[in-house]
Amino acid sequence: MPVIVLHSGQASAKRLQRRLARMVEDEEPSQLPSVVIRWGNPEVPDPRGSTVLNGSNAVHRASVRERVWTLLARYGIHTPKESPESEIRRLNLVRQYRIPVFDHAALSCFRSEDRNIWINRRLSRIREDYVEFPEESDRETVRACRLAVRATHALGLDFALVSLGVGPKGRLYVLDVSPTPVLNGRLFDLFGDAFASYVELCVRQPDPPRPILGADLEFMLRGQTGKIVPASRYFPRRGEVGCDDRTLHGNAGILPLAEIRPAAAASPIRLVRHIRDALVEAARLCPTRKVKWIAGSMPFRGFPIGGHIHVSGVEPGSRLVRALDTYIALPVALLEDPGSARVRRQKYGFLGDIRRKSHGGFEYRTPGSWLVSPEISTAVLCLADIVVRHHRELKEWPFADPEVQAAFYDSDRSVLKPIFTTVWKQLKELSSYQMYEDYLSIIPWMIEQDLTWDESVDIRDTWDIPVPGKKIRTKTGVR
């Protein structure tokens, strides 16, 4: 059978199997891809040559709730980390959420004002007192849904029912992540429709995506005394050149982060030209030599910045997001200054950080601001184009190993560098690699030489942006 549900006799899994079997009963079996949905049973190996939803290792990690808490707590997600009973009682929850997650998206959001928690068994169902709310109902539901997706991704799962609790001060806690939810009523419809859409897409076997790429890139201004110069002194809030919404010392009128938002393009090389055009416009708005423009991970303590990659023309499913983590975030992590990157990832730049955009598409937010030089920017965008186009061919996800995830957040090059060698070899085998090989060569060269980008360099120098009375192109953005 081309669609297989591996289970241990759960009624939910049997019902799902019957529904999916009816979908493909008129198709020629030899023409169908094999899709395996794992409903528990982590001891059964993942079948080779099949698309597996919830791999055996991921299900094993999520099979014990205390293990889930330990793993998530290591990555900055609040959980009941101590003994279940004493810690949950101490949380003093004011409400709870149950959020079904599938393919890196929240399917819906259920909320209850009940403060009681079952501590002697897994949270794997939605009770009748839970009320369904749209994801965008309020800021709390948005935060809850994003956290549920993040927790699912951190465990390497493709689907799960995530249980959250809200503390009296609004802090969200992950109480449980169940890879074998009990599917009754509305929950069966949500997961059933999601699995059916996924299988239908696999049956159609669409052509490789042709993405449209964009970006928003943050940088900061440093004065002659070494202090922050607010970007809002020179730039408007909106437009191709503007300011991020973060404030300085809570003052809504002082915005420290500059941001360029170049026009999107079908070619990464063309997008780099648009980035330079935006920097030229920024120089027109800020025509002074008294400040330096600096990029990277965290040019100033407490102000992490990012290089967000926008992608249109493809949905950000879990396989694509894992490919972005492996083949973009990991190489870029080895280019970043490890000290500032380590601090940045305490709150920003976590693995799998994507945001869907209202106009369609999504942005990938994990990397720091790679605006440090045109060579690094071009390499990152060419890499993004290759990964999005070929993500179905890219199977590696080294972050399934908790030690590798820890190395990423700790900027431990000794662990990440050997993994980079393996994933880069896979990239070189792709048909699109040769087209961009010259642009990409700076990445393995820097990593082999143990070089990182220079967060002190003025990016106007590296980008050849004219500055009155100043020699241009004296620095490379590498140290």
N, C-alpha and C positions, 0 to 999 in steps of 0.2 A: 504494500500500500504506500503511495507516495507521501501521504500525510500520516504521521505516526505520533500518537500521544503516549509517551512512556509514563506509566503510573503504577501505583500500588493498590489499585482497586477502588480509588476514591470515586464517588458517584459523580462529582463535578467533572473529573477527567473523562469519564465514560460518556457523559452527555456531550461534552465538547468534541470528543472523537466522532460520535455519530453525526453531529452537525457538519463537521468538516468533511467527513467521508461523503456525505450527500452532495457537497459542492463539486467534487471532482469525479463522481461516479461515471459521468459520460465522457470523460477524457481518456485518451489513450495512455495507459500507465507508462509505457516506455518513453513518452514525450514529456512526462511530468518531472519536475525537480523533486528531490526528497526533502521534506520539511519534518523535522523532529521537534516535538514540544515536550519538554521534560516537566512532569508534574511530580516532583520528588525523585525517588530512585537514583540517588547520586552514585551508587555503586556500579551502575551499568555504564560502560564507557560510551563516549560520544561517537556515533557512527561516522566513519570517514566518508567524505564526499557529500555529506548532507548539510543543509542549513539547520543548525541546532539553536533553538530558543531555550535559554537557561541551560548552559553547559553544566556538566557534572561537577566540576570544581566549584563553580559559583553556588550551585545548590547545596553542596557540602558545607561551604562557608556559612551559608544562611540557615543551616539545619538546627543550630543551637542558638537561642536568643542571646545568651550571655556572650557568645562569640561575636555575634552581630554587634552588640554594644561595644565590645572591646575594639573591634576593627573600625567602626565608625568614629569612636571617640578619638582615635589616633589621627583622624583627618579633620578634626575641628568640628565635628557634628556632635551636638549635645545629646547625651543618652543617660539613662540610669546606670552608671558605671560600677557601682558597688553591689552589695547584695540586693537582690530584687525587691524584697519586701521593705526593708528600711529605706532604701533610696527612693522608691516610688512614693512612699508615704511622705517623705521629706519634700518632694516636688510640689505638693499642694496644687495640683492642676485645677484649672478653671473650666477647661473644655477639652474635647478630643476631636481628632480628625481620622478618617479612614480614606486613603487616596489610592485608587487603582492606577498602576503605572504600566504602560506597555510601549515598547520601542522608543524609549526616551521621551515619553510624553505622559502627562496626567490625563487619564480618560474622563475623570470627573472628580468631584470633591464632596465628601459627606462629613457632616459635623454634628456633634452632640454636646449638650451642656452637662452631661453626666461626668462626674469626677471620679467614679469608681473604676478601678483597673483590675482585670483578672491577672493575678501574679503566678498562678500555678499551671497555666497553659498558654500556648501561642495565641496571638491575636490574628485570626485568619478569616474572620467573617465580619459582615456589617449587620448590626442589630437593627431592629425596627425603629428604635428611637433616634437613629441617625437620619438627618435631613440632607437631601442633595442640594448643593449650591453650585452656581457657575464658578469656574476658576477665578474669574476676574471680579467676583462679588465685592471684595474689599482688599486692602493691603495684606491683611493677615492670610486670607485664602491664597493670594498670589504667592506669598512667602512659603506657605505650607506646601503648595503644589511643587514649587521649585525645590524645596528641601526633600520632598519625597522622591523626585526624579534624581536628585544628587545622590541620595542614599542608595537607591537601586543601582545606579551606575557604579558607585564606589565598590559595591559587592560583586560587580560583574554580571548582574542579572539583566535579562531582557524584559521580564515582567514580574510584578509582585503586587501585593497589597501592603501598603505602608501605613502604620499606625503612629500618629503623632499626638503629643500632649502639649498644652499651652500653659505656661506658668503664670503666676499673678502679675508679673511684669512684662508679659508678652513673649518671653523666650520660648522657642519651639524645641521640643525634645522628640527624638525618634524612639518610640517605645518598642516597635517590632517591625520587621520586614519579612513577610511571609511569601515564599516562592510557590506555595500550594494553597492559594485562597479557596475558601468554600464558595462556590458559585451558585447563588440562589437569586431569583428575581432579577432586579435591575443589574446586579453585578454580573450575572450570567450574560445578560444582553450586551453589556459594555465590553466584556472580554470576548464574548463570542463574535461580536461584530468586528472587533479589532483583529482577532486571529483570522477571520474570514477575509478581511481586506488584505491582510498580509499574504495569505495563501494565494489569493487571486492575483496579486502583484507578482508573486513568484511564478505562477502559471503563465502569465503574459510575457515574462522575461523581457522587460523593456530594454531599449538601447541604453548604452552608457550615458550618463547625464552630460549635458554641455552647460556647465555652470557660468553664471555671470558673477564676477567677483567685485567686491567693494571693500571699504575699510573705514574705520574711524580710529585715528591715531592721536594719542595724547602726548604732550610734552609740557615742560615747565620752564619758567624764566628765572634765571639766577642773576642777582644784582652784583655790583662790584664788591660789595661787602660779604658776599656769599649767602645772602638771605633771599627768601622768596620774593619775587616781584609778581603781583597778581596779574594773571593773564587778562582779566577784565579791565585793566588799565589801558589796554591797547585794542582788544578784540571784542566784537559783539557777542552776545550769547548764542545766537543762531547763525546759520549760513554755512558756506563751504569752509570758512575759517571762523571758529567760535570758541566757546568755553564750555567745559564740563560743568554740571550742576553742583558739584561739591563746593562747599564754602570754606573760608578761612576763619577759624575761631567762631563759627556759627553765625557770622555776619553774611546775610543773604546778598549783600551788595558787593562782596569781595570774593571773586572766583579765581582760585590759584591755578587751575589746570587749563591749558590751551588744548584745542582739539581741531584737527583738520578732517574734513569729510569730503574726500574727492569723489568725483563722479565715477560710477561703476563702469566696468568694461568687461568684454568677453575675453580679453587677452590680459594676462598678468603684466606683460611688458607695457601695454597701453595704460594699465592702471598705475604703473610706476610713473609714467609721464603725467598723469592727472595728479598724483601726489606732489610731484615737483611743481606743477602749476599752482597748487594750493599753497605750497610753501612760499612761492614767489608772491602770491597775494598777501600772505601773512607778513612778509617782509615789507610790503608796501604799507601795511597798517602799523607795523612796528619798526620804523626805520631808524634804529638807534644801535650804537655799539656799546652802550652802557649795560646791556644785559646779554647773557648767554642763553641759548635755547638748548635744553638738555632733555634727552629721552632715556629709555632703558626700563628698568623694573621699578625703582623707587629712588628718584633723584634727590628727594628730601625725605627724611624720616617721617613716617606717618602719612605719606602721600604716594601710595602705589599707583602706577599708571599702566595702561594696557595698549596693546596693538590688536584691536578687534577685527577679525576677518569676516566680511559679510559674504554670504553665498545665497544666490537665487537659482531656481531651476531644479532643486533637489530637496527632498525632505530629510531632516536631520534624525534619521533612525539610529538605533543603538549601534548597529554595525558601522555606520559612517562616523558617529561620534567617537567610537573606540579607535577607528583609523586616524582621526584627527589627533587624538591623544598620543597615539604611538608614533605616527610618522611626521607630525608637526610639533606638538608640545614637547616631546622628548628631545629632538634635535635642538629646538630653540632653547630649552632649559640648559643645554650644554654650551650655548653661546652667551647666556646671561651672566652678569656678575653674580656669583653664588651667594654672596653676603646679602645683597639687597633682594635677590630673588627669594631667598629663604624667608625673609621677613614679609615680603609681599604675599607669599602663599599662605600666611597665617589667616588671612581674611579674603584675599582675592586670588584669582588665577588657579582655582582648583580644577582638577581633571573633569572633563565633560561639561564645562561651563558654557552652555549655549542659551541664547535667548531668541525665541521666535519673534519676528517683526510683523507689525500690523499690515504692512504692504506686501507681505509674502517673503519667503526665505527666512534666513536666520543669521545670527552673528556668533562666531566662535570667540570666546572671551578669555581663554586660558593663557595665551602668551603675554609677556610683557611688551612694552612698546619697542618694536623692532625698527623704529624710524631712525635709528642711530646712523645709518649710512644707506646710500642707494643700493650698494652691492648686497647688503644683508636684506634689505627690503625686497629687492627683486628675487633673491633666492627664496625667501619665505613665501612670497606670492606664487612663484612657479611651483613650489612644493605643494601649496594649497590646491592649485589647479590639477596637478597630477593625482593627489590623494582623493579629491572629490570625484574625479573621472573614473578612477580605478578602485574605489573603495571595496567593491564586491570581490576583487581579487586579493585584497589585503586581509589576511586572516590573523595576523599577530596582535596580541594584546598583552604585553608583558606585565601590565599593572594588575593582572589577575593575582600576581604574587604580592601579598601585603608588604613584603620587604622592599619590593621595587616601588610600590606606591610611597612607602616611607622615604625611600631614597629620593624620589621626585620632590616631595615636600621639604626635605632637608637639603636639597641641592648637593647630594652625594655623588660626585662625578665618578668615583671609583666603582660604583655599582652601575651607573647609567651608561658609561662609555662603552663597555663591552656589548651591551644590548643595542646601542646605536649601531655598532658595526654590523650586527645581524640584520636589523631592520633596513639599513641603508643598502645592503646587498639585495634585499628583496625589491626595493624601489628601482634599483638599476636594471632589473629584469623586465620592468614594465615598458610597453611600447612607446609611451610618451616621454620617457626619461631622456632619450638621446636628443630630443628637440630642445630641452632646457639644460642639457648637461653643463654647458659652459657657465650658465648663470648659477647653477647649483653648486659648482665646485668649491665655492668659498666655505660652505658648511663643513664638509669633511676635512678640508684643509685647516680651518680654525680649530676643530675638535682634535685632530691629530696633533696639532702644535700646542694644545692646551691654552689657546687664546680665547679671550672673552671680549664682548663689546665694551666700549669705553663710555661710561655714563657721565663723564666730565667733559666730553668733547662738545663743541658748539655744532649742532647739526647743520647750521647754515654753511659751515666750512666743508663738511663732508658731502653736502648736496650741491655745492657750487652756487649757493644763493647769494647774490650780490649784497654786500654790506658796505655802506659808505666808509672809505678810508681804510679798508681792511683787506689784506691779501687773502685770496680764496684758495681752497683745496690744499690746506697745509696739514690736515689730519685725515685719518682713515676711518675712525670710529672703532678701531680694534686695538687691544692692548694685550 
